[in-house]
Amino acid sequence: MRPGARPGQNSEARGRRMATKGKPRPASASEASSETPHQDDIGVEARLVAGLLLNAALERRNGLDEALAQPPARALAPVDRAFARAVAMAALRRLGEIDQILDRRLQKSPPEAVRTLMRIALAQTLVLETPAFAAVSTAVKLAERDPKTRPYKNLVNAVLRGVGRDGPGLTTAESNLPDWIAARWRATYGEAALTGLALAAREEPPTDLSLKPGVDPAAVAQAVEGEVLDGGTVRTGRRGDVATWPGFETGDWWVQDAAAAVPGRLLDVKPGETALDMCAAPGGKTLQLAAAGASVVALDRSAPRLKRLTQNLERTGLAAEVVAVPAEDWEDDRTFDAVLLDAPCTATGTFRRNPEVLRATKPAEVAKLADVQHRLLDAAAERVKAGGRLVYCTCSLEREEGETQVIAFLRRNPGFRTVPADPAAVGAPAEALTPEGWLRILPSQWAERGGLDGFFAARLERIS
Ligand SMILES: C[S@@+](CC[C@H](N)C(=O)[O-])C[C@H]1O[C@@H](n2cnc3c(N)ncnc32)[C@H](O)[C@@H]1O
């Protein structure tokens, strides 16, 4: 299989049997340690934490990462913690399908804590292909442990054994998307694209690396058993802690999804130019601009996130002036040849890497963030020199955070015009090009190569 190719990616979104056949997969993507042991050796504590992580992700944005830093998860050995995270991520990606299977077997909905135990067990058996005896016996032990779930111990046992005996039955990939999101994407992109998005949302993505100038992509690809994509990104299906991979310590590359690398290329900075990255942390795009030889100023309102940017600069030996400030409040009168606005957004395009975004995003947030983007775009425009470029991008699939922003911006700012993108020149799928010359990258594009995150990007130029 090619690096990052998705098992089952050609299957129908509807009416598909859920289990992925074939060899058991390792415990997960970037989340899993390469030391993941046999999953049947891992005990009930890891499963308990998997349930906590799943529920934290369902409750709040960044809930999973926050819960990973809390005592129950931190008390686990690293390998058990990696397993717990992998199970929670698998459950999140396939939550709708798992609930379809459960609901067919349950006459009435059990308490949430019981459902959690069963979700966690089915994520193991049907997605990670953990041996059924390990997943079922640990679920029953966990049910027994808590007075609230104890009365349901036999139900848990019967349901899980029933799925093991009879198979999961038909499930639909679209069931994994919240209804309001599916309805939105259907209306915006059409039924076929929705199917592609739903299929993309089920799978664990490959890892993409952007390289420092002078580093040979073929050599990196060989070292990480990957391939070089159009645009120069190296893609690998390798799992485990990237800090242990060849070239990390020496700063030869940084992790950046193939789509996230497109806006930086679209800005097309030349050595000696000045560039402003207005929402820069954790810095993937700042590194690109610095690597292209620009003199870069990187702003972000979040000092903790900028710490990661500074670490990334140090590791790669690249340079930028870093300022912790809300971009619209930056008291500095410089203007720049190139300005990048990678605006805060709902991040719905990143659902492959962060499946929780689909649960955490609420409809009202789209409008709220669109207001912030509007304000930041106007602040960005003021920083562009005459004849200079502005790239606006978001990792959202919502039109209000992409196309609608640029349409409204060009109406407000007749001194700017679109410079049409050339997808091949920036490593984007050809089908991402819109009639206006912007890029609308969908996670369902490049499906045969393992997909990519969703992004919107437009290149604008100040003509007066
Ligand atoms: C999409 S992320 C940026 C990712 C970054 N460009 C990269 O490639 O690594 C958006 C960033 O905007 C920052 N942010 C939000 N509001 C801001 C504001 N008013 N001014 C500056 N940064 C802001 C957030 O802290 C967050 O780091």
The ligand as an SDF file (V2000), in Angstrom:
LIG
                    3D

 27 29  0  0  0  0  0  0  0  0999 V2000
   -4.6760   28.7190   12.4020 C   0  0  0  0  0  0  0  0  0  0  0  0
   -3.6900   29.1090   13.7430 S   0  0  0  0  0  0  0  0  0  0  0  0
   -2.1880   29.5820   12.9710 C   0  0  0  0  0  0  0  0  0  0  0  0
   -1.3320   28.4400   12.5100 C   0  0  0  0  0  0  0  0  0  0  0  0
    0.0250   28.9100   12.0090 C   0  0  0  0  0  0  0  0  0  0  0  0
   -0.0840   29.8950   10.9640 N   0  0  0  0  0  0  0  0  0  0  0  0
    0.8730   27.7700   11.5110 C   0  0  0  0  0  0  0  0  0  0  0  0
    0.9920   27.5600   10.3070 O   0  0  0  0  0  0  0  0  0  0  0  0
    1.4560   27.0650   12.3490 O   0  0  0  0  0  0  0  0  0  0  0  0
   -4.3570   30.6510   14.2090 C   0  0  0  0  0  0  0  0  0  0  0  0
   -3.5270   31.4010   15.2350 C   0  0  0  0  0  0  0  0  0  0  0  0
   -4.1090   32.6870   15.3640 O   0  0  0  0  0  0  0  0  0  0  0  0
   -3.8230   33.1500   16.6500 C   0  0  0  0  0  0  0  0  0  0  0  0
   -4.6840   34.3280   16.8640 N   0  0  0  0  0  0  0  0  0  0  0  0
   -6.0010   34.3870   17.1540 C   0  0  0  0  0  0  0  0  0  0  0  0
   -6.4390   35.6470   17.1960 N   0  0  0  0  0  0  0  0  0  0  0  0
   -5.3590   36.4260   16.9150 C   0  0  0  0  0  0  0  0  0  0  0  0
   -5.1510   37.8360   16.8050 C   0  0  0  0  0  0  0  0  0  0  0  0
   -6.1470   38.7030   16.9850 N   0  0  0  0  0  0  0  0  0  0  0  0
   -3.9120   38.2620   16.5020 N   0  0  0  0  0  0  0  0  0  0  0  0
   -2.8820   37.4050   16.3320 C   0  0  0  0  0  0  0  0  0  0  0  0
   -3.0220   36.0700   16.4400 N   0  0  0  0  0  0  0  0  0  0  0  0
   -4.2320   35.5940   16.7200 C   0  0  0  0  0  0  0  0  0  0  0  0
   -4.0480   31.9520   17.5250 C   0  0  0  0  0  0  0  0  0  0  0  0
   -3.3600   32.0870   18.7430 O   0  0  0  0  0  0  0  0  0  0  0  0
   -3.4860   30.8380   16.6360 C   0  0  0  0  0  0  0  0  0  0  0  0
   -2.1550   30.5610   16.9910 O   0  0  0  0  0  0  0  0  0  0  0  0
  1  2  1  0
  2  3  1  0
  2 10  1  0
  3  4  1  0
  4  5  1  0
  5  6  1  0
  5  7  1  0
  7  8  2  0
  7  9  1  0
 10 11  1  0
 11 12  1  0
 11 26  1  0
 12 13  1  0
 13 14  1  0
 13 24  1  0
 14 15  1  0
 14 23  1  0
 15 16  2  0
 16 17  1  0
 17 18  1  0
 17 23  2  0
 18 19  1  0
 18 20  2  0
 20 21  1  0
 21 22  2  0
 22 23  1  0
 24 25  1  0
 24 26  1  0
 26 27  1  0
M  CHG  2   2   1   9  -1
M  END
$$$$
